[in-house]
Amino acid sequence: MRDYIALAVKGYHEWWRYLVGAFLIFIIWQAGSIPFFIAVTLKLTAEGSALTNLADYDVLMGTLDSNLTFFLMLLSPAVGLFGIWLIVKFFHSQNIKYLLTTRNKFDWKRVMFGFSIVGFFIILMTILDYTLNPDDYLWNLKWDQFIILAAIGIIMVPIQTSFEELYFRGYFMQGLGVIFKNRWLPLIVTSVGFGLLHLGNPEVGKMGYIIMVSYIGTGFLLGIMALMDEGLELSIGYHAGNNLITALLVTADWTAFQTESILIYTEEPSVGFDVFIPVLVIYPIYLLIMAKVYNWKNWRSKLFGKVELPGNDT
């Protein structure tokens, strides 16, 4: 079977299962944030203070050691990933492999390609901007802290991004696809939903809702990868590369990940056409490169066609 969405028939795929399953996964995912809030509360209590607002990002980010904060933030999607496995295995009776790929084996080379293409671009553009505008950055490399950050990031960031890919481009994509029997609706809903997931990020508060163009555009990029390639390997690799390289390389006091990175960007973020450049220029280039490498064809049917469901052969 080469239709990624149709792999949902490898398990129980009634519409109500996806409704209940998505809710249960969300609850499990959010439960994973409890250790973070407990740690912050204990630290503030020891200092004679209290956590009065769970949405106070500055307090949440500034109370604990940055590496501990980074780890505890990433613990939540790790728990969520376990939740996906539980729901898929015991609620849908579906092998988790069918949520990942149509290929006989999970293709790690595709993961590395997706990781490399975005990682190379981020490193190149950061070096270029640092060379042209060195006063916009603060050199922050402290080896003892950076090594801990790298260890946490290399282990936990791929888990975080894999959870988001399996939840949006996997579980929701397949669920919506088999319910509505088309491919365009899952692409739109999961891409917009992925963007809205980042609505609470500090970047939105700093730059305004215009930055949602980037988040939603990234959702479409990852969704197109999944549908055209009939699997999540490329999107998993790309998402991990984007988050990990950024976390290690550069941070700012207005970003979601405030880490012990090599560089700290000290300037105010710009809001203008440069928000649209990645979505309108860079992302299409990524897709064209992948299309060439993996010989993607039939774009119209892959992105907008119907989902033909074979018999349930669980």
C-alpha positions as a Python dict, from the first residue, in 0.01 Angstrom:
ca = {
    (1, 'M'): (0, 0, 0),
    (2, 'R'): (154, 332, -111),
    (3, 'D'): (-114, 573, 14),
    (4, 'Y'): (6, 702, 350),
    (5, 'I'): (-335, 822, 467),
    (6, 'A'): (-503, 494, 371),
    (7, 'L'): (-272, 309, 611),
    (8, 'A'): (-525, 404, 879),
    (9, 'V'): (-730, 101, 768),
    (10, 'K'): (-453, -114, 917),
    (11, 'G'): (-631, -47, 1247),
    (12, 'Y'): (-969, 53, 1383),
    (13, 'H'): (-1046, 386, 1216),
    (14, 'E'): (-1398, 493, 1309),
    (15, 'W'): (-1433, 871, 1337),
    (16, 'W'): (-1512, 865, 1708),
    (17, 'R'): (-1190, 680, 1783),
    (18, 'Y'): (-988, 968, 1638),
    (19, 'L'): (-1195, 1223, 1830),
    (20, 'V'): (-1146, 1042, 2161),
    (21, 'G'): (-789, 940, 2081),
    (22, 'A'): (-678, 1294, 1991),
    (23, 'F'): (-825, 1422, 2318),
    (24, 'L'): (-657, 1150, 2526),
    (25, 'I'): (-320, 1211, 2360),
    (26, 'F'): (-356, 1583, 2433),
    (27, 'I'): (-427, 1514, 2801),
    (28, 'I'): (-129, 1278, 2830),
    (29, 'W'): (89, 1534, 2654),
    (30, 'Q'): (-14, 1813, 2891),
    (31, 'A'): (36, 1586, 3192),
    (32, 'G'): (400, 1572, 3092),
    (33, 'S'): (437, 1939, 3184),
    (34, 'I'): (350, 1876, 3550),
    (35, 'P'): (714, 1810, 3657),
    (36, 'F'): (813, 2148, 3509),
    (37, 'F'): (548, 2338, 3703),
    (38, 'I'): (631, 2145, 4021),
    (39, 'A'): (1001, 2228, 3986),
    (40, 'V'): (930, 2597, 3928),
    (41, 'T'): (685, 2609, 4220),
    (42, 'L'): (932, 2441, 4457),
    (43, 'K'): (1210, 2679, 4356),
    (44, 'L'): (992, 2988, 4399),
    (45, 'T'): (861, 2861, 4732),
    (46, 'A'): (1218, 2810, 4856),
    (47, 'E'): (1289, 3171, 4758),
    (48, 'G'): (983, 3295, 4944),
    (49, 'S'): (777, 3361, 4631),
    (50, 'A'): (494, 3186, 4449),
    (51, 'L'): (383, 3099, 4095),
    (52, 'T'): (60, 3297, 4057),
    (53, 'N'): (19, 3283, 3681),
    (54, 'L'): (89, 2966, 3481),
    (55, 'A'): (110, 3177, 3164),
    (56, 'D'): (385, 3405, 3301),
    (57, 'Y'): (652, 3304, 3050),
    (58, 'D'): (929, 3517, 3200),
    (59, 'V'): (885, 3358, 3542),
    (60, 'L'): (865, 3006, 3400),
    (61, 'M'): (1177, 3053, 3187),
    (62, 'G'): (1380, 3247, 3442),
    (63, 'T'): (1330, 3052, 3762),
    (64, 'L'): (1534, 2738, 3698),
    (65, 'D'): (1872, 2672, 3540),
    (66, 'S'): (1834, 2713, 3164),
    (67, 'N'): (1943, 2358, 3084),
    (68, 'L'): (1703, 2213, 3342),
    (69, 'T'): (1425, 2431, 3201),
    (70, 'F'): (1508, 2308, 2851),
    (71, 'F'): (1492, 1945, 2962),
    (72, 'L'): (1167, 1982, 3154),
    (73, 'M'): (1003, 2168, 2863),
    (74, 'L'): (1093, 1879, 2633),
    (75, 'L'): (971, 1619, 2881),
    (76, 'S'): (608, 1701, 2799),
    (77, 'P'): (621, 1597, 2430),
    (78, 'A'): (823, 1291, 2533),
    (79, 'V'): (530, 1185, 2750),
    (80, 'G'): (299, 1279, 2463),
    (81, 'L'): (493, 1049, 2230),
    (82, 'F'): (436, 764, 2472),
    (83, 'G'): (68, 861, 2471),
    (84, 'I'): (53, 829, 2091),
    (85, 'W'): (202, 481, 2112),
    (86, 'L'): (-54, 379, 2377),
    (87, 'I'): (-354, 511, 2183),
    (88, 'V'): (-242, 375, 1847),
    (89, 'K'): (-159, 31, 1986),
    (90, 'F'): (-444, -28, 2229),
    (91, 'F'): (-724, 198, 2102),
    (92, 'H'): (-675, 157, 1726),
    (93, 'S'): (-494, -180, 1726),
    (94, 'Q'): (-260, -29, 1469),
    (95, 'N'): (114, -87, 1439),
    (96, 'I'): (294, 242, 1505),
    (97, 'K'): (495, 177, 1190),
    (98, 'Y'): (186, 252, 983),
    (99, 'L'): (173, 597, 1138),
    (100, 'L'): (528, 658, 1019),
    (101, 'T'): (569, 539, 664),
    (102, 'T'): (439, 339, 369),
    (103, 'R'): (783, 190, 314),
    (104, 'N'): (874, -159, 433),
    (105, 'K'): (1122, -9, 678),
    (106, 'F'): (1151, 335, 832),
    (107, 'D'): (1397, 521, 608),
    (108, 'W'): (1667, 680, 826),
    (109, 'K'): (1845, 816, 518),
    (110, 'R'): (1540, 1030, 448),
    (111, 'V'): (1546, 1153, 807),
    (112, 'M'): (1910, 1256, 773),
    (113, 'F'): (1840, 1427, 441),
    (114, 'G'): (1557, 1632, 591),
    (115, 'F'): (1777, 1715, 889),
    (116, 'S'): (2075, 1813, 675),
    (117, 'I'): (1895, 2035, 425),
    (118, 'V'): (1757, 2269, 691),
    (119, 'G'): (2056, 2238, 923),
    (120, 'F'): (2296, 2345, 648),
    (121, 'F'): (2079, 2645, 561),
    (122, 'I'): (2046, 2763, 923),
    (123, 'I'): (2419, 2734, 987),
    (124, 'L'): (2504, 2908, 660),
    (125, 'M'): (2264, 3199, 717),
    (126, 'T'): (2371, 3241, 1080),
    (127, 'I'): (2739, 3254, 986),
    (128, 'L'): (2662, 3500, 708),
    (129, 'D'): (2456, 3729, 932),
    (130, 'Y'): (2712, 3708, 1214),
    (131, 'T'): (2987, 3804, 970),
    (132, 'L'): (2792, 4099, 830),
    (133, 'N'): (2637, 4215, 1158),
    (134, 'P'): (2862, 4102, 1446),
    (135, 'D'): (2729, 4375, 1677),
    (136, 'D'): (2386, 4208, 1668),
    (137, 'Y'): (2521, 3904, 1852),
    (138, 'L'): (2679, 3820, 2185),
    (139, 'W'): (2927, 3533, 2193),
    (140, 'N'): (2794, 3302, 2463),
    (141, 'L'): (2988, 2975, 2434),
    (142, 'K'): (3050, 2827, 2779),
    (143, 'W'): (3168, 2473, 2717),
    (144, 'D'): (3046, 2318, 3043),
    (145, 'Q'): (2691, 2447, 2988),
    (146, 'F'): (2695, 2393, 2612),
    (147, 'I'): (2792, 2025, 2643),
    (148, 'I'): (2498, 1966, 2877),
    (149, 'L'): (2271, 2154, 2637),
    (150, 'A'): (2396, 1949, 2343),
    (151, 'A'): (2339, 1621, 2528),
    (152, 'I'): (1985, 1721, 2623),
    (153, 'G'): (1911, 1856, 2275),
    (154, 'I'): (2044, 1560, 2080),
    (155, 'I'): (1829, 1320, 2285),
    (156, 'M'): (1518, 1524, 2360),
    (157, 'V'): (1463, 1755, 2061),
    (158, 'P'): (1412, 1469, 1811),
    (159, 'I'): (1162, 1320, 2057),
    (160, 'Q'): (978, 1652, 2079),
    (161, 'T'): (965, 1703, 1704),
    (162, 'S'): (875, 1339, 1637),
    (163, 'F'): (579, 1375, 1873),
    (164, 'E'): (455, 1683, 1686),
    (165, 'E'): (498, 1510, 1348),
    (166, 'L'): (321, 1194, 1462),
    (167, 'Y'): (40, 1393, 1623),
    (168, 'F'): (-24, 1638, 1337),
    (169, 'R'): (114, 1487, 1015),
    (170, 'G'): (48, 1134, 1142),
    (171, 'Y'): (-252, 1084, 1367),
    (172, 'F'): (-457, 1385, 1257),
    (173, 'M'): (-359, 1353, 890),
    (174, 'Q'): (-465, 989, 870),
    (175, 'G'): (-772, 1039, 1085),
    (176, 'L'): (-909, 1333, 887),
    (177, 'G'): (-812, 1164, 562),
    (178, 'V'): (-1007, 846, 624),
    (179, 'I'): (-1305, 1034, 768),
    (180, 'F'): (-1341, 1284, 481),
    (181, 'K'): (-1170, 1065, 217),
    (182, 'N'): (-960, 1344, 67),
    (183, 'R'): (-611, 1479, 108),
    (184, 'W'): (-653, 1856, 87),
    (185, 'L'): (-863, 1894, 403),
    (186, 'P'): (-613, 1708, 626),
    (187, 'L'): (-332, 1918, 475),
    (188, 'I'): (-510, 2246, 552),
    (189, 'V'): (-640, 2153, 897),
    (190, 'T'): (-316, 2002, 1025),
    (191, 'S'): (-106, 2290, 887),
    (192, 'V'): (-324, 2560, 1041),
    (193, 'G'): (-354, 2357, 1363),
    (194, 'F'): (23, 2322, 1380),
    (195, 'G'): (58, 2698, 1342),
    (196, 'L'): (-202, 2768, 1611),
    (197, 'L'): (-11, 2534, 1845),
    (198, 'H'): (259, 2804, 1856),
    (199, 'L'): (16, 3087, 1929),
    (200, 'G'): (138, 3110, 2289),
    (201, 'N'): (504, 3135, 2192),
    (202, 'P'): (681, 3454, 2309),
    (203, 'E'): (771, 3531, 1946),
    (204, 'V'): (404, 3601, 1882),
    (205, 'G'): (387, 3846, 2168),
    (206, 'K'): (705, 4016, 2048),
    (207, 'M'): (641, 4028, 1674),
    (208, 'G'): (264, 4014, 1655),
    (209, 'Y'): (34, 3776, 1472),
    (210, 'I'): (223, 3829, 1145),
    (211, 'I'): (469, 3562, 1264),
    (212, 'M'): (185, 3308, 1235),
    (213, 'V'): (250, 3320, 860),
    (214, 'S'): (580, 3148, 934),
    (215, 'Y'): (433, 2887, 1169),
    (216, 'I'): (140, 2800, 945),
    (217, 'G'): (366, 2808, 639),
    (218, 'T'): (598, 2561, 811),
    (219, 'G'): (297, 2342, 881),
    (220, 'F'): (214, 2338, 509),
    (221, 'L'): (577, 2263, 422),
    (222, 'L'): (586, 1962, 655),
    (223, 'G'): (241, 1845, 544),
    (224, 'I'): (339, 1859, 176),
    (225, 'M'): (652, 1657, 257),
    (226, 'A'): (442, 1388, 426),
    (227, 'L'): (184, 1363, 148),
    (228, 'M'): (424, 1378, -145),
    (229, 'D'): (671, 1134, 9),
    (230, 'E'): (401, 905, 155),
    (231, 'G'): (564, 902, 499),
    (232, 'L'): (698, 1114, 782),
    (233, 'E'): (1071, 1053, 751),
    (234, 'L'): (1153, 1380, 572),
    (235, 'S'): (930, 1594, 794),
    (236, 'I'): (1066, 1429, 1110),
    (237, 'G'): (1423, 1496, 998),
    (238, 'Y'): (1352, 1852, 888),
    (239, 'H'): (1166, 1943, 1207),
    (240, 'A'): (1440, 1796, 1428),
    (241, 'G'): (1712, 1973, 1230),
    (242, 'N'): (1536, 2308, 1249),
    (243, 'N'): (1477, 2293, 1624),
    (244, 'L'): (1804, 2133, 1730),
    (245, 'I'): (2044, 2343, 1523),
    (246, 'T'): (1862, 2661, 1623),
    (247, 'A'): (1867, 2567, 1995),
    (248, 'L'): (2241, 2498, 1982),
    (249, 'L'): (2342, 2786, 1761),
    (250, 'V'): (2150, 3099, 1854),
    (251, 'T'): (1888, 3218, 2102),
    (252, 'A'): (1730, 3545, 2214),
    (253, 'D'): (1537, 3664, 2516),
    (254, 'W'): (1214, 3661, 2313),
    (255, 'T'): (1232, 3305, 2173),
    (256, 'A'): (1055, 2992, 2296),
    (257, 'F'): (1385, 2811, 2356),
    (258, 'Q'): (1616, 3022, 2573),
    (259, 'T'): (1926, 2808, 2585),
    (260, 'E'): (2297, 2816, 2657),
    (261, 'S'): (2358, 2844, 2283),
    (262, 'I'): (2674, 2957, 2109),
    (263, 'L'): (2529, 3296, 2018),
    (264, 'I'): (2270, 3528, 2167),
    (265, 'Y'): (2088, 3758, 1925),
    (266, 'T'): (2062, 4093, 2098),
    (267, 'E'): (1866, 4299, 1846),
    (268, 'E'): (1491, 4344, 1832),
    (269, 'P'): (1324, 4111, 1579),
    (270, 'S'): (1224, 4273, 1251),
    (271, 'V'): (868, 4246, 1128),
    (272, 'G'): (817, 4289, 756),
    (273, 'F'): (851, 4113, 427),
    (274, 'D'): (1137, 3903, 567),
    (275, 'V'): (869, 3702, 751),
    (276, 'F'): (731, 3598, 411),
    (277, 'I'): (1065, 3521, 239),
    (278, 'P'): (1114, 3174, 393),
    (279, 'V'): (754, 3072, 317),
    (280, 'L'): (742, 3213, -37),
    (281, 'V'): (1102, 3152, -148),
    (282, 'I'): (1303, 2917, 74),
    (283, 'Y'): (1032, 2657, 140),
    (284, 'P'): (952, 2607, -230),
    (285, 'I'): (1324, 2558, -293),
    (286, 'Y'): (1334, 2286, -24),
    (287, 'L'): (1039, 2112, -187),
    (288, 'L'): (1189, 2134, -535),
    (289, 'I'): (1515, 1981, -411),
    (290, 'M'): (1329, 1697, -239),
    (291, 'A'): (1108, 1645, -544),
    (292, 'K'): (1420, 1609, -758),
    (293, 'V'): (1597, 1374, -515),
    (294, 'Y'): (1294, 1151, -450),
    (295, 'N'): (1128, 1180, -790),
    (296, 'W'): (797, 1316, -667),
    (297, 'K'): (520, 1309, -927),
    (298, 'N'): (143, 1357, -946),
    (299, 'W'): (142, 1663, -721),
    (300, 'R'): (-224, 1738, -784),
    (301, 'S'): (-352, 1395, -687),
    (302, 'K'): (-109, 1363, -396),
    (303, 'L'): (-213, 1695, -242),
    (304, 'F'): (-575, 1734, -353),
    (305, 'G'): (-694, 1391, -463),
    (306, 'K'): (-934, 1148, -303),
    (307, 'V'): (-833, 883, -51),
    (308, 'E'): (-926, 539, -177),
    (309, 'L'): (-973, 302, 114),
    (310, 'P'): (-910, -68, 61),
    (311, 'G'): (-1073, -328, 280),
    (312, 'N'): (-976, -328, 646),
    (313, 'D'): (-685, -575, 650),
    (314, 'T'): (-565, -540, 1005),
}
